[in-house]
Amino acid sequence: MSTLTGNSITVGQAAERIRMLDVACSRCERRGRLSMSRLLLELGPDAPISHAWRGLNHDCPKRNAQGAGESCSLHAPILSKLFLPAQPG
């Protein structure tokens, strides 16, 4: 079973479940949407999904911030919903 640790979710696994991947920064307003079919072509099905947003923050002023909790923090919020077991509620 896939987890969110160690970049173990692959582009192929995500593409089986979604067509578009929303990416967001938890520190600023940056947002984006990536096509899974394009990612499959560019990165291949075995690439870690985190490679999908490499470079998206290349011009972010917080990209190289040194303070804890200050640097750019891109992530794909839907991945935890898709790959983590449901919590009893």
Summary of the structure (lengths in Angstrom):
residues: 89
radius of gyration: 13.7
end to end distance: 21.7
largest distance: 40.7
contacts: 219
relative contact order: 0.26
helix: 30%
strand: 17%
